[in-house]
Amino acid sequence: MSFEKVLIVEDEPIVRSLQTEIFTRRKFAVSAAETLAQAEALICKESFDLVMLDIRLPDGDGQHFLERLATLPDRPLVVMVTGYGSIESAVACMRAGAFDYVLKPFTPSQIDIIIKKGQTYRQLLQVNKLLSDQQGEDEGSLIVGKCPVMLRLSQLIERVAPTDATVLITGENGTGKEMVARELYRRSPRRQHPFIRVNCAAISENLIESEFFGHERGAFTGATDRREGRFELANQGTLLLDEVSEIPANLQAKLLRVLQEREFERVGGNRTIKVNVRIIATSNRDLLSYVEKGAFRQDLYYRLNVFPVHVPPLRERVEDIVPLAEHFLARLSRKLGIKVTGFSESAIRAMQAYRWPGNVRELQNTIERAVILSEEGRSVSAAALGLPTAGGLFSAGEILLNAPLPLDPAAADPTTDVPLSLASRDEAPKVQTIAVMEKQAIRGALQHTEGNRTKAAELLGISIRTLRNKLQEYREAGEPVEVGTTESD
């Protein structure tokens, strides 16, 4: 990521001319001001990446202007320049938000060091912001599984990871394609640089080009500031194009050019930006059939399909179900603060008998739900998993909301986990009513999601509309269960 626009605020003509020449030779767009008033007028018209700011100016103190720059929406990096340096002055400027502090006279090599530091710092800021926005997503894990096909997959990853070869990962939804991509990144020489993901299926067609390549200020309605795209943020690192088959046809040619030439222009800009990025792509579609239908460019397909990797569905590797479940159980128990001791035999049988149409992602969500519903210090039961029986038409959430669960540990047989509804009627076990268990399940899901109804409904396996209706019923009955509920897209 490079600087493009530099503002020099300097009242000494010779120093101002020297700085202008240094930055101009390095292909920067340079604006200069000799007073704070002129500088104020410039920053009101356009944004800058870097400001070289003299401390002593004819109409004021540069440090006060530094505080003004800190209030800008698109805040530039500010380097304070002075011929009267002191430790106190340097400390005061850094505390006020200066990026660096340099004494006159300085050399071009000092400017080069400042530019390199600033570019690295700006990229780290942008990448950190992007990753912070994605912090709710699964962080991935090492590949778990001992079946022959997964062992072969690990071998392929080990061979291709140290290279810069483009990798195309295919497989059904939820099989762990992103996990494989992250493992490739972790084993690559680029692991010290950014790993940036862009979900091609989740971005509207009119915004995806801006997401890829960034845009200039005023490029379109709403573009109030310049923005770096994912390719630029991933410079020197790895870019994951998730669900690449969803890229619109008019953007495929531009993507092909970036893959071939490693250069592009931002939307609304004419400056060519060069990047060094490793590409990993994923798809849950048969891309070759898309090529045959004319929905995907053939040359782009072959450019992406340099090293193909296929992740098999979970139903084809039944022997990996229990190791994966145990892996998720250990991680989610720590995350949720609920200590469980493992899986009961009936729970293991239920997991192995189920087809897992949602693959590894469904298994992980099922384990998270089961941990929430399990008793502290006991094993996860088949009832807590809430898996539909063969031929069942109900979602897991509907089963949980309509089946009785143990009131206490003694209410279920720890060896068989036979549902209480099937137990001998003569034993008259203690059970909770369906309504009570329904309410507990909803309350637990809302607490876990901190009141987010959309996420709670997803966790329960029911629609947001069903959850809203249930919450309304509880409110009308004077028994609300909300915990500061909100909804998200």
Secondary structure, 3 states (H helix, E strand, C coil): CCCCEEEEECCCHHHHHHHHHHHHHCCCEEEEECCHHHHHHHHHHCCCCEEEEECEECCEEHHHHHHHHCCCCCCCEEEEEECCCCHHHHHHHHHCCCCEEEECCCCHHHHHHHHHHHHHHHHHHHHHHHHHHCCCCCCCCCCCCCCHHHHHHHHHHHHHCCCCCCEEEECCCCCCHHHHHHHHHHCCCCCCCCEEEEECCCCCCCCHHHHHHEECCCCCCCCCCCEECHHHHCCCCEEEEECHHHCCHHHHHHHHHHHHHCEEECECCCCEEECCCEEEEEECCCHHHHHHHCCCCHHHHHHHCCEEEECCCHHHCHHHHHHHHHHHHHHHHHHHCCCCCCECHHHHHHHHHCCCCCHHHHHHHHHHHHHHHCCCCCCECHHHHCCCCCCCCCCHHHHHHCCCCECCHHHCCCCCCCCHHHCCHHHCCCECCHHHHHHHHHHHHHHHCCCEHHHHHHHHCCCHHHHHHHHHHHHHCCCCCCCCCECCC
